[in-house]
Amino acid sequence: MTGSGTVRNYACLVAGERLTTKSAVPVLDPYTEPVIGEAAEGDRSTVDAAVATAVAAQEEWARTPLSTRRRVLDLAADILDERRDELVDLAIADTGARRPVAAELQVGAPITRLRAWARQPDDVLGWAAADRDGLGGRVTRTPVGVVGCISPSNFPMHSISGKVAPALFAGNTVVMKPAPQDPLLVSALAAALNSALAAENAPAGAVNLVLGTGPETGAALAAHPDARAISFTGSTAVGTAIYRSGAESMKRLLLELGGKGALIVRHDADLDSVIAAVTRTWTIQAGQVCLTPARILADRRIHDDLLARLRAALAELVHGDPRDATTTVGPLVSADQQARVTALTDTARREGATVETASGVPSHGWFHPATLVSDCRPEQTVMQEDVFGPVLCVMPTSDDDEAVDAANSTRYGLTDYVFSRNVHEAEAVAGRLDTAQVAINTVRRHPDLPFGGNKASGLGRSGGTYALDSYTDLRAVVTAESH
Ligand code: NAD
């Protein structure tokens, strides 16, 4: 597994069968850098085969009783759960996640998601309308058909399980396309779902997997006329291309795109909880988290104190092996991402910000040192762009108005935060933020609430059962008399 022994080959899976492709590409461990697996290099013909298979299986899967569809999701969760320890090791090698992050978010959360969808009540897929003027009626959620599920590099199995589980629950078939940097966990999910389908005598073509390094496979899937919906999580640039190419066949789109979260620290905030919240930008997946609080907008009355505490926290960080319990900052997912983050912090310096970096970064692995950027202004590139790395920007603000203006000054609208001891006033500030989610005095996400993006952060919502809007059509059946 580490460059010398046998390297496992991960194949594209169509109806549960390994599909032969012309070539395979190495997948590297972001910390140790040797090859941990070889992933098949799919192309347009692989996408065509996977979509055709998903189309062929769709009617039968939609007719499969909901109880069976539930059991498939549950069984897949059980299969992954049985491999949990092995998958946590795989997640560390695949994504560079630190062990607790790998256990909780890379592996644990997807298992929980599959089980949660297996337990949704029947009535989320259909309900009776109230009688009106002698008319009754029923609303049914019908599956859209084939759903292309395209996931990003930061939390591959977490992200794609949030697409595949509701799509399958609602009777759609799926073609999964994970990010090329770390496709191995998603391959494990596809294998588990295929085993579960086989165990339940359900159609094998309900779940398909296409691997591929360049944009070709994702673009082919996004533009495929027989993929009726695309559920995408990734950058705004790619999401925009998918929006464009989906227009031709009027696809359903769920687009979860970039973010540039602002965290407003009011003068009366509890700074201990602010520090605990914002340092996660350095420590969780090396800042490769879409909803990370990347811009700290701090009231001038507490700004210097907060900055001093952040400097102290920066000095305490330990960059290193994600397998080591003392490590607090792991590597980025790829050399490309490392170069991108470096370019953005260089630009921050050129644009007049003060850039301080942590020391003690290993000489190998795709690290970018945890970075504190101060003397920020809203128009600086580092304050506008989705850095997707361990970079925290701090800007002083004079009052709530300035903080709100700065928070709303980017093209993104994903998740913002307000920290204040006065919850009433914090809610008033939160109400002025042009963002899909606002969290007050917490950075945690509520699993039952809608989740998505405004502006350049996307279209549609997941979270709770809101995702069903993207994977189903609403059918109205009107009856002359109610029964
Ligand atoms: P990316 O956009 O580079 O890639 C995402 C996926 O799209 C990958 O599977 C990739 O292979 C595929 N892809 C690439 N070109 C394509 C094309 N032309 N057509 C179709 N698919 C294509 O993103 P990434 O680097 O993997 O992830 C980082 C980005 O994702 C950041 O911008 C981050 O903010 C965003 N993100 C958003 C959320 C959210 O919930 N809003 C969550 C996680 C990550």
Residues whose N, C-alpha, C, O or C-beta is under 5 A from the ligand:
A	BS01	NAD	I150 S151 P152 S153 K177 P178 A179 P180 T213 G214 P215 G218 A219 A222 T233 G234 S235 T236 V238 A241 E256 L257 G258 G259 C290 D386 F388 S457
